Amino acid sequence: MFHEYGDILTVDDLMEMLQLGRNSVYRLLKDGHIKSIKMGRIHRIPRDQVIDYIIQKCK
C-alpha cells in the first residue's frame, strides 16, 4: 500500500494520499491520530503510521 511514496512522508504527501486539505492533515497530526516527528517547523510522517491509521479507521 502506498509503495510509490517513501518511508518518510511530508504533509503534502499525506494530503495527496488521504485526499484531504492542509488543515485536516494538520488536525490529524495535532490530535495524535497520525504520529509524526517534528523537525523545526517541518513534520515528517512515517508511512507505516498512515497505513495503521487507515486500517484502524476501517475497523
ABEGO torsion letter per residue (X at the ends): XGAABBABBBAAAAAAAAGBBAAAAAAAAAAGABBBBBBEABBBBBAAAAAAAAAAAAX
